Amino acid sequence: MPRIIERHRVPLGPQYTLLYQRSAERQPLEVTCSFRLGYADGQPGEVYALFKAFQNQYSSTWRPRLTLTPDWARLHFIASPEYRRELDEHWLQLLDLSAALTPLEPLRQGLLQEQRWHQDALPQLLQQRLQQRAFAGSAYDRPPLGHPEILQHWNQEDLMSTYEQSFAAAPLYLRIQDHQPLHQVLERLRPLLQRKQHSLTLPEALPLQQPQLREEHLVLPTEGVWVYAGLALPGRDHPHWILGPVLRAWLAQAWSDRPAGMHLHCLESQWLPWQRASLLQLCLHSHQAAELASHKQALIEWLASLRQHYLTPRRLKAAIESVLQESAADNTPLFVAVDEMLSGWGHGRQRLQQLSLESFQHLLDLYLNAEHLVLLSACSPHVPLRQLPDYRKSLSKLGFAPTPKTSAPATAYYKDLQRLHLGPEQSAWLIPQAPVDRLQIGLWFASGAAHDRVPGTTWAVLQHLRHKLLQHHAAGGKGAWKPELSWHSEVQPEACFFQWQVRPQEWPQALQLLQVLLQDLHWPQREFESFRQHAQTALLAQDLHPEYQAQEQFMASGFPNHPYAVSAAGTVISQRQWQPALLEQRWRELRQHSAVQPLLLGKVPVALRAEDLQSALSACALNAPVLLPELPGVRTRRGEITCKSFQLHGFRLEGQVFPTPLPLEQMLAQQLAAQWLEDRTRTRQGLPLSHALRFFRQAWCFYFWGLYDKQTREAWLAASYQPDTSLSGLKPRFLAERKIRLQQAGRLWSELVRWLSLGGTPGAFFDQERHLLGLPQDELAQSLNVFQKPQDWLQIVFQTENN
C-alpha cells in the first residue's frame, strides 16, 4: 500500500494554510509548523532566540526538530498514532507565548555557548563570511545568532516584543500527515481557526547584480588552505529560482566527469534554497598551503569550461532527473517543501519538466559569471600574501571585463536638468533619466549628523518617516493607492535625505503622501521604546563586521572629539538619551531652520507644476535662511592603533585626515588617482586592496584597507608612486563605471546630496566628467602626491587574541 494516499492544500484564512497528506494506517503521525519568519527578519538574533525558547519548553520526548533559515522557521513533531491528542496539544502550544516564558538565564547561556562553538568551528565561520560577502548590506549577511552583547541584555520584554511584532503576524503553513479523513483533521483544527488572523506584506527579492568582483582572503590558525566559491542565485521569490537545484545537480555530474589530470581535490557543493536569494557554495580543502593559488586558478577555469562546452541535452536531462529523484525521497528537501507550501504539490516537478536546453543555457549566461561570483580563501599566517596573484584576468573567462568596451554607447542617466522655481530663493531640481519608467521623489536637508545635539537623532527621525510610509502602505484597503516599498534614506555629516519610488502616473498621490510625512511627529511611548531598543541592537550587531569596526575607529581617531567622528545612528550611550520630544524638536529644526531641496529623478511628469510642490511642502519653511551651528575646528591624529580580532590577523586600515577641504573641481580627479593606486597594487603586488574617500565642508580624508603586513605595505608604497600613461588611460573606464553606478537611483541620490551639501550645484555635479577628461597627464599625476607621506598616516591594525 502506498505511504501517501491523498494530498490536500486547504487555505484556512489570510494567515494559515493546511497541507494534509493522508497516509496508510499504522504510519507515524507527523506535524510540521512552518512559519514565514527567519533570522533575516526583525533584529539580529531575536528570531533565533524566540524559536529556541519555544523548542526548550518541551521535554526531550516531545522536543521538535528546529530548522531555521533567513526566511523560514520550521518545527517538526513526530509521534505514534495512539498519541494523536497529545501531539495536537503540543503543536498548538507553539502559538501561546506564555508557556515559553520560562527563566531566560538557561536559554541565554545556551545561546552564548552556541555562539562560542560557531566562532571556533572553521567551516561555519567561512560559510558565514561567504554569505556576508555575497549579500553585503542586506539582512542575509547577518549570522543567525546575532551578537554576544545583544544576548547579554536580552530580557522577557524583548521576547514579548518580537512575538507581538513578528511571530504573531507570520504566515503559518501547517503540514500534517495522518490516516484520518480530511473532515476529521479540520475538526481537530477548530482551536486554531478561532484565533485572530493577520495579513502580512512580505519583503521583495534581493537584487543580485553587483558592479565588481567580491573577493576576500582570511588568515586563520588552520591546517592547509580553504577555498570557497559562492554563486549568488535567484531565490524562490524570483521566476528563475529553478536554476539553483538543477545547477547544483549539473555541477555534481560535471565533477564526476572531470578530466583525470585536473588539479582539484575534494570538491563539495551545497545549495542554500532561500526565498529572496539563494547561494550555491563550492568548497575546496587541501593540506598543501602552496596549492592555494593553483586551486583558485583551476576552479575558475573549470567553471568557465563548463559554461562553454559541457552542456548537452543528455546531461541536462540527467541533472533534472536527479532533482526529481531527490524531491520524491522520504526526507523532503527544503526547497521542495517550500514550493509545495507556496504553490501546491506538483508545481516544482512541472517547472523542472518544462526546463529546456535553451532556457537553461540562458540562465547560465545570466548567473554563471563573475558578477555573481564570490571568492573566499583562508590559510595560516605562514603563507605569504604577496604570493597571491590577482584573479581578474582569469575571471575574464567567466564574463568579468576589467575594462568596459569604449565602443558601446553608455546609457544616459540624465538628459537636461530642469529647475522649478518655488519662491524667491527656493527651487526644485528635476533630473530626467532615460530609459526609466519610475519616478524617485524625495527631499534633502542641508543639515545632518554633525548638527545633532544628541548623536543619532536625525537618523531616528528618518527611520520614523519610513515607519509612517509602511503604515500608510499597510492601511491601504482594496482599491486604495499603496506606495511601493522602496524607501531609501541616508544621513551624512552635513546633509540628509529620503526618497521613495512611485509610478510616474501616481505623482499626485505621492505628493499627498509627502505632505503627510512632513507633518509633526507623534510617537507613542511604547512604540518609541521598542524602536530605541531595536536601534541599540542593530548598532551592536554592526560590530560583527571588521571593516565597519576599523572605519569607525579610524574616523573616531582621525577626528577626535569632532562631530564628523560620530556614527549617523549615534552610539549606545546617545541612543539611551533619545526621547520623543527630542526627536520631534529635531524634526522641526530640519523643516524650519535648514535649507529644504526637493529632488525628482527618473521619468519626470510633464504636468507637474510649482504649485503642486508648494502645497506638498507647506510644513517646510522654504525661504528660511540656512542657519547651521558652527562646527569646531578639525584636529588630526597619526600613528598606529592595535585592535583585537578572533579571526582577522594582518587586517589593516590606514589613511590620512586633512583639516582643510578639497576644492570641488579636484574631487573626481582624486577619486581617479585612488582607483589607479588600488588597481596598480592589485596588478603588481597581487594585493587585494580597497579604498574610500570622504569629503566634508571642513576637511576630507582617505583610507585603504586589506590583509597585508608592514613589509608588504612598504613594498607596494615604494613601487606605486610612479605615474605612467595608465593613469590617463584609466579615465574612460573610470567614467564609464561611474555612469553605471549613477544609473542606480540610490547611488545617484547619495552622491548628488553629498555634492550639494559641499556647496555645489546639480549642473556642476554632472559637469565634473568634462573637467576630468580635459585634465592633462601632469596635472592628473599631482593627485597622487597626497599618498606619498605614509609617515603621516593613521593606522588601524587588527591582531588575533593570541598575538
N, C-alpha and C positions, 0 to 999 in steps of 0.2 A: 504494500500500500504506500503511495507517495507520502512524503512527510507533510507537504503543504497541499491541502485540498482546494482551498479557495482563498482569494485575496479581496479586500475591500479598502477603499480610501474614502473616509467619511468626514467632511468638514463639520466641526461641532460649534462653529461660531467664528468671529473675526480673529480669535487668538489661538484656538485649539483645533487640532486635526488628528483624527484617529486613522492609523494604518493597521488593519486587522488581518492576520494570517491564521486561517483555521487549519489546524494540524490534525494528524491522526491521534487516536486515543493513546493514553499512556506516554505521550511525548511530554517533555518538560515544559512548564509554563515559563514564558519569558515576557518581560516588560522593559522597554527601553524608553526613557523620557529624554527627548532631545530638545533642548532649549536653544533658540536662535540668539545666543548670548555667549560671547567668548572673551578671552583675555585682551583682545584689541578694543573692547568696549569699556566705557567707564574710565576710572583712574587706574594707573598701573598697579597690578597685584590684587585689586579689590575683588574682581570676579573669581579669581582662583581661590582666594581665601574664603569667599562665600560658599563655594561648592565643596571645599574641603570641610567646612563647618557642617554642611548638610550630610556629607559622607560619614563624618565622625560620629554623628548621633546614633548610628546603628551599631548593633553588636557585630562581632566577627562573623556570625552565622548569616546575617541579613545584609551585611555591608555591600552596597552596589559597587560595580567597577566604574570608575570615573575616566572619561576621555574628554580632554579639553583642548580645543583649537582656538585660533584667533576669533572664530565666528560662532562656534558651537560648543555646548556643554552637554555631554551625554552620560546618563546614569543607567546602568544595565542591571536588572534584577533577574534571578532565575530561581525556580522552586519546583517542587513536585506537585502534581495535580491536587493532592489532598490538602495542600497549604494555600489554596486559592484565596480564601478570605484574608489570611494574614498577609499575603502578598499585596492585595489591594489596599489594605490599611497602611502598609509601609510605603508604597509609592505615592499615595495621597498625602502622606506625612511630609513629602518634599515641599508641598505648597504652603505649609504652615511654618512660618519663621520661628514661632515661639519655642518649638521643640529643639531648634538648633542653637538657641541662646544658652548654651552651656558655658561654664567657665572658660574664658578665652585664653588663659595663660598656657594650658597644654597645647592648644591649637597654634598659638604664636610660636612656641618653642619648636613644634614640629615643622612649621614653615621655615623658620630660621635654619633648622638642621637641613632641610631640603635645599635651601639656597647655598649653604656651605658645600653640600655634595655636588651641586651643579657647578659651582666655581672650581671645584677640584677635578671634575670629570672633563678631560680634554675634548672628547668628541662633542659633548653637549655645548661646551664653550665655543668651539669652532662653528658648529651649526648655527648657534645664536648669532655669532658675529657675521656669518654669511647672510642671514636674514636681515640683519641691520643694514648691511651694505646694499642688498637687493631692493629693500623697500625703505630707504632712508627718508626720514621726515614724515612717515605715516605711522599709524597705530600698529602696523605689522612689524615695526622694528623694535618693539619692546619685549622684554622677557616675560614669561607667564607669571613669575612670582613677584615681579616688581623689585623694589629696593629694600635692603635690610632696615634702613632708617624709617621707612614707611611703616613696617610692621611693629617697630618699637613703640609707635604712638597710636597704633590701631586699637579701637575700642568698640563697644557694642553699638554706639551711635553710628559709627562708620558702617557697621554691618547692616543696621536698620536702614540707613540712607541708601546703600547700594541695593538693598532688597526693594525699597519703595520706588526708586527711580529707574532701575534697570530690570531686575528679576521679575517683578510683579507684572510688567507690561511685555515681557519677552514672549514671542510665539512659542507654543509648545506642540511638538509632534509626538504623539503617543503611539508607540508601536507595540502591539500585543499579539502574542502567539498562544493560542488556546484551542481546545477542540469543541468548545461550546458554540451554538449558533450565534449569529451576529446580534439578534434582538436581546439575547441574554447578556451579552457583553455590554450593549448600550444601557441596559438596566443597571448594571454594576457601575456605570459611569455617571449616574444621577448626581452624586455629590460634586463631581467636577462641573457638571453643567449648571449647577446652582450658583457657581461663583461668577462674580462680575468679570467681564472680559474687556480687553483693551485692544485698540488698533495702533500699530506702531509703524512709523516710516523707517525703512531700512536704509543703511548707507549705500552709496553708489560704489561701483567698481573702481579700483585704483588705476590711475594712468601708468602704463608700463614704459612708455618711451623715455629714454634718458639720453642726454646730449653727448655723453662721453663715457669712456671705459671706467668701470669701478674696479679697483684692484687694491689689495692690502696684503702686507706681509707682517706676521706676528713673530716675535722672538719669545719662545716659551721654554720652560725646562722639560723637554720631551726628547725621546729617542727617535732618531731618524728625522724624516720630513713628512709633512702632510700637505696635500694639495686638494683644495675643494674648488669645484667649478659649479656655479649655480646659474640656471636659466630662469629669468622672471617670465612667467607664462600667464595667460588669462585664467581667471578663476571661474567658479561655477556661475557667477552673475554675468559672465561675458558670453556672447554667442560662440566664441572659439574655444570654449572650455574643453571640448572633446580632444584637443591636441594633447593635453597632459598625459592621460593614461596610455594613449596609443604611442606617443613619443617615447615614454619610458619602456614599453614593451619592445618597440623597434630598436632602441639603443641596446637593450639587453640581448636581442637577437644579433645585432651587429657586433657586439663584444664577443659573443661565442664564435663568430665567423672571422675574427680579426686575423691578420697575417701572422705567420709563425714567428717572424723576427721582430715583431712590434715591441718597442721599448716602453711597455706599460705593464704593470702588475697589480693584481688585487683591486680591480675597479669595482666599486659598489655604487649602486644608484638608488635613489629614493625620490618619490614624488609626493609633495605635500599638497593635498587637494583642498584648498581653502576657497572661500567664497569670492572675495573681492580681487584676489590674485592668487597665483599658485607658484610653487618653486620646485624645479627639478634639480636635484643635487647629484653630483658625481664626486666620489671621494677616492683618492689615491693615497697609499701609505707605503713608504719604503724605509728600510733601516739604513740605507746608504745616503748620508747627507749630501754627497756630491751629485746625486741624481735629481736634485730639486729643479735645476734649470731644464734638464732634458725631459723631466716629467711634464712640465708646463708646455714645452715645445711639442712633445708628442701628443698631448691631449688636444691642443688646438688644431694640429694638423689632422688628427683623426676625425674630429668633428667636421672640419672643412671637407675632408674627403667623403664623409658620409653624405653631406648635403649635395655633393656634386655627382656621386657615382653609385651610391648604394641602393637608392630607392628603386624598387621594381614592383609590379603588381603582385607577384607571389609573396614577397617579403612583407608588403603592407597587409595582405590577407592574413598571413601568419601572425602578425602583430595584433590585428583585430580579433582573431580567434583566441589569442592568449588573454586579451582583456575580457572577452566574453566568458571564457572558462573561469577566470578569476571572479567574475561577477556572479556566476552560478554556484560558487562554493558556499559551504555552510557558514563560514566566517565571512559575512558580507563586508567588503571593503567600505571605507568611509565614504568615498565619492559615489558609490552605488547607493548607499543608504540615503545620502543627502538628495540625490537625484530622485529617488522614489518618494521622499517626503515632499519635495517641491513640485514634481511633475507627474508622479504616479508611476506604477510598475510598467516596464517595457519601454519607457521613453529613452533611456540611455542606450538600450540594445538597438532601438530603431535608428538613433543618431549614428551609432557605430556602423551599422549595415549600410547607411547612406553615404559614408565617407568614401570618396573616390580618390583615385591616384592624383588627379589634377588638383583637387581641393587640398589634399594633404601636402602636395608639393608647394602650393601657395602658402599654407601655414608655415612650412619650413622656411620659406623665403622671408616671411614676416618676423619670425621669432627665433629661429636658429641662426643668430648673428651676434655680432659683438655689442650691439646696442642693448641687448638683453642679458649679456654675459657678465657675471661677477666672478672674479678670481680671488681666492684666499689661500695663502700658504703660511706654513708655520714650521719653524726649525729651532734648534737650540742656539744660544748666544755664540757658540763656537763657529758657526757658519758665517763667513764674512759677507756682509750685504753688498759690498761693492762688486762681487762676482755675479750678482743677479742682473741679467740683461733686461732691456726694455722689450716688451712683447707686442708693441703696437704694429710693428711690421708683420709679425706672424698673424696678427688678428685681421690683417687686410684680406686674408683668405676667407674670413667669416664675414666680410662685408664692412669692416671698420676702415674708413678712409680718413687718415690724419689730415689731409688737405682737401677741402671741398673743391669740386670742379668749377673752375672760374668761367667755363664756357656756358654753364647753366645759369639762366637769369634768376636772380634772387627774388623771392616773393616779397612784394611790397607790404610793409607793415604800417604805412600811413601814406595818405595822398597829399591833402592840403589841410593844414591846421586852420580851424575856424574859431573865431573869438566872438562870444555872445556877451554883449555888454549888459550888466545887471544894475549898474549905478555909476556914479562919478568916478570911483576908484576901484570898482569891482567888476569882474567878468568871469565867465565860464569858458573853459577850453574844450573844444570838440575835436577829437582826433579820429578821423575815419581810418579804418583798417580794411584791407581788401586781400583776399576774399574772406569775409567773416559774416556769419548770419546771426550773431549775437551782439547785444549791447551791454557793455560794462558801465555801470553808473555808480558814482560814489563821491566822497569829499576827502580833501586833505586839509589838515590844520597846521599852521605854522607854529606848532608847539608840540613838544614830545617828552620823552622820558627824562631829559636833562632838566626840565622845568617842573617836575613833580615835587611838591612839598614833602610828600611821603612816597618813596620809590614804589613804582608799580601801579599807581592809581590810574594813569592813562590807559595802561594795558587792561586793567579791570573794567574800565568804562566801556572799551570797545568789545570786550567779551560779553558784557551785559547787552550791548546792542545786538550782537549775534544771537543771544538768547531770545531777545524780543522778535527777531526775524523768524527763528524756529517756532516760537509760539504762534506767530501770525500764519505760518505755513500749516501748523497742526490744527488751527482753528478754522481754516477754510473748509467749508462743507461742500456738498455736491453742487457743482455749477459755479462755485466761488473761485476767484482767482487765487492761485497759490504761487508765491515766488519760488524760483529754482534755488535749491540749497547749495549755492556755490559762493558762499561768503568768503571774502579774503580781507584780512586786516593786518596791519603791521605798525609797530611803534618804533620809531627811530629816535636817536637822542634829541633831534631838534625839529621833528615833524612826526605826524602820524596820519594814517588814512584808513578808510574802509571802503569796500566796493563789493558789489554782487552782480550777478549776471541775469539778464532778462531777455526775452524775445523782443525784437525791435518794435513790433506792433503793441507791446504791453507797456510802453513807456509812460502812458498816463497813470496806470495803476502803480507803477514803480515810483513815480513822483509822489503819489499819495502815501505810499508806504514810507518814503523818505521823510515826509512831514511827520509821520507817526514816530519814527525813530528819533527825530530831533526834539521830541518833547522832553519834559523833565523826567528824571529817573524816579521810579517808585519801586523800591526794593524791599520786599517783606523780610523781616529779620531772620526767620527760619531759612528762607531761600538763600539769603545772603551768607549765613553761617555755612551752609552746605557748599556754596561756591568758594568761599575762602578756604575751606578745608581741602577741597579738590585742587585749588591752586597751589597750596603748600605741598600736596602730594606730588603734583606734576613737577614742581621745582626740584624736589628731592630726587625724582626719577631721572632727571636730566644728568645727574652726576654719574649715571651708568656709562655715559659716553665720554671717553678720554679727550676727544677733540674739543667737546664743549667745556670740559674742566680746564683744559690748557688755555683756550681762548679767554675764558672768564678770568683766569689767573693772570694772563698777560695784560688784559685791559685794566684789572684792578691794580696791578703793579706799575703799569706804564702811565696810568693817570691816577696817582694816589690822591685820595680824598677829593675826587672830582666827579661831577655828575656823569661824565662820559663813561665812567667805570661801572656804573650801576646797570644791572641787567634790566631789560624792559619790563619783566614781570616782577622786579623787585627782589627782595631777599625774604627768607623765612621770618626774620625779625620784623621787617617792614610790613609784611602781609598781616601780621598779628595786630598792627595798628590800624588796619582798614576798618572803616565804619561806613554805613550807608550815607550818613550826612557828609562825610569827607568826599566820597565818590560823586555825590550829587553836586558838591561845590566845584569839583574838578571838571565835571561836565559843563557847568555854566561858564567856567573860565574858557573852555575850548570854544564854546559857541559865541561868547560875548566879547572876549578880550584877546582873540587871536585871529589872524587872517584866515578866512574860510574860502577854499577854492573848489568849486565843483569841476569834476572832470568826467567826460563821457568818451569812451573808446569803443571802436567797432563800427557797427552799422548804425550811424547816427541818423535819427529820424528827421526828415525834411520839415515836418510840420512843427517841430519844437520851437517855441518862442521864449524870449526872455521872461515874459510874464509867468510862464509855467514854472520856471525855476524859481523866480522870486516868491511865488506862492508857496512852493515846497520848502523854501529856506526862510520862512517868516520867523522861525525861532532863533535865527542867527543874526547877529549884527554885521551885515555885510560891509558896511562902510566904517566899521570900528578901526581905529589905528592899531598898528602892530605894536603891542606893549609887552615885550618879553623881559623877564627878570635877567639881570646881568649875571653871567657865569663867572666863577673865579678863574684866575689865570692857571694855565696848564704848567705843571711841573713834571719833568720826565725822570725816568729811572733806568739804569742799566745794570748789568751783572747777571748772575745765574741763580735760579731758584729751583730747588730739587723737590719733586713730588713723588709720593709713593704710589705704586700700582701693583696689583696682583698678577697682571697679565702682560703689560707692555714694558719691555725693557729696551732702552735705547730710543724711545719716542721723544722727539724734541720739537718745540715750537719756539721760534725766535724771530725777532724783528726789531723795529725802531719806531719811536714816537717822536714826531716833530711838533714843537709848540707853536708853529705858525701855519696858517692854512696854505694849501696848494692852490695856485691860480686855476680857475675853471678850465681854461683852454689847454692846460697841461695834464688834466686828469686822464684822458683817454690815452695819451702817449705814455704816461706812467704805467697804466694797466698793460699796454702792449709790451713794455720793457720787462715787467714782472712775468708775463706769459712767456716771453722769449727766454728768460732765465730758467723758468721751470722746464720748458721743452729741452733746452740745451743740457740741463742736468740729467734729465731722463735719457737723452740720446748718448751723451758722452760718458757719464758715470753710472748709468743704469740705476739711478736712484729715484724711487717713486716719491716725488716731492709735490706738495700743493702750496698754494699761496692765496693771500687775501689782502686787499687794500680797503681802508675805511677812511672816509673823508668827513670832516666836520667844519663848522664855521671858524673855530679857533685853532684847529690842529688837524693832523692827519697821521696815519700810521700804516705800516705794512708788516706782515709776518709770514714766515714759511713754516711748514710742519711736515714731518715724516719720520721714518725709522732710520736713523743713522747715528754714528758715533762721532766723537770730536775729531778724530783723524780724518774720517771721510768728509766731514764738514770743511776742514781746512783745505782738502784737496779740491773739492768742487768750487770753493770760493776762489782759489788761486787760478783755476782753469777757466772760469766762466766770464770774467770781465774783459773779454777781448772781442768787441763787437765786429761783426763782419756783414756781408751782404745778406745773410739770412735774417738779420733783424729787420731790414727793409722788406725782404721777401715775405715775411710773416704777415704783413699788413693786409693783403687780400683775404687770407684765411681768417685772420682775427676779426675783420669787419664782417665777413660772411657769417661766422659763428655768432657774432653779436646780433646780427639781424635775425638769426634763427631764435636766439634767446628772447629777443624783444617781441617776437610773434606770440609769446605766451603772455596773456593779459596780466597775470600776477607779477611776472618779472618786469614787464614794462611799467606797471604802476609803481613798483618799488624803486626802480632806478630813476624814473621821472620825478617822483616825490623827493627823493634824496637830492636831485639836481635843483629842484625848486627851493628846497629848504636852504641850499647854499647860496641862493640869490640869483640863480639862472632863470631863463625863460624857456618855455617849451620849444620855441623856434631854434634857440641856440643849442638845445639838447640834441635835436635831430641834425644840427649842422656840424656837430663835432667830427663826423666822419670825413666831411670835405676838408676840414682843417688838418686832420691827421694824414690824409692822402697827400697833402701838399707839403708836409714836413720833409726837409732833406735828410740824408743819412747822418750827417754830423750832428744836427740838432736832435735827431731822434736818439742818437747814442748817448747824449748828455743825460737822458733819463736814467741811464744805468748808474750814474755816479752816486746816487743815494744808497746803492747796495754795496759800496766799496769800503765801508768803515764798519766791519763786523765787531771791532772793539767797543763800539757804542751801542751794540745790540743788547736787548733784554732777552735772556734765555730761560725757557721753562723746560726742565729735563725730568723725564719720568724714569724711575728706577723701581725694580721689584723689591718686595719687602725684605728679602734676604740679602740685598746688596747695600 
